[in-house]
Amino acid sequence: MPPYFIENSALRLACYPEYGGKLFSLTERSTGTEFLLPPAAAYLSNSAGSVFEDSDRGGFDECLPSVAACSASPHHLAVPDHGELWRTSWEIQNASAVELSMSATCPCSELQLARKATLDGSAIDFHYQLTNLGRETRNWLWSAHPLLFVEPGDQILLPDDIDEARVECSLSGEWKGDLLAQRPKRHFADGQERHVLPAEFPLSLTFG
């Protein structure tokens, strides 16, 4: 199945339904800036035995029913690293110039994830729906898994209701789960602890 593209005047989004519904490119049209990490290896046809280390390791995947390899209930179901969906072919349910709706079902856990991506000016709106197609209750954990193309000086700006940010690891080993940033707080006369910075001073993580 060939790649599928949606675009508006600001953004262009590219997807490979066959390769786990991967969003492999997101570009700003006026500058050509690419926001997603390019593949580190060739795109390969995935199968039930594929391992994430052998994948392209780029772009934007969906992790379900877990991010890490684990044993899930019921029946101690073996969940592979990064879940099942990255190695499952997705189906396009609906598509237009600025919207792409797709879905895929985890072969083992029988969880179906539907994702609708809509371009809205310079933003992307994602809407997800999770359905258990099996007869048994399933434990699950979902994570959007975008790998961003970053350069020194780039920042991630977090909204005012985020108190702190932690990073699990980094490829360089520089970040090892240490607290990177914490919004200052102050105790007030009413006994409450509040952030002292208003929303126009967002918490930011800077790539050096």
C-alpha positions, 0 to 999 in steps of 0.5 A: 500500500503506498503512503497517504498524504493530507495537507493544508496551507500550513502542514503536510502529514504523511502516513504508511498504513502498511507499516503500523499506521506510521506517521513518517513525515510532518512538515511545515510547508512554508519553510520545509521544516521536518518535525519527525525523526527520519528512519534509521533503517529501511521500512520492512514488512512487519510480521507477528515475529518482528522486533522493534530493534529491527524496525526503522525506529523513526516517525510516529507510532502508536504503542498498545497494549503496552510500551515495554515488553511485558506479560499482560492479563488474562492468561499472561499474554506476551506483549512485545516491546512497543506493543503490537500496533507498530507491526500491524497493518492499518486500514483507512476508514475515511480520508479527505484533503485534511483528515485521515481516519484509520484503525488497527486491531492488536492480533493477540490482545484483540484491542482495536485502536481508531485514530483520526488526524485532522489538520487545523491551521498550524495544528494537528488534532488527534482523536482516539477510540479504543474498543475491546473486541474480545470477550475478556477484560484486558489490561492495557496501556497506550502511548502516542510515540512520536520521535521528534527531529530536534536540533540544539536550541529547540524547546518543548514548551509545556502548559501552565498546569504541568508542574514538572517534567522528567525524562526517562533516558536519552540516546547520548546518556546526558539525561538519565531520569533526572528532574529537568525543570520545575515550575517555582512554587510559593506558600501563601497566607491561606496555606495553599501552595501555588505556582508563582509564574503566570501562564505566559512564562511556560515551563520549557525543556531545551535541547543543548 
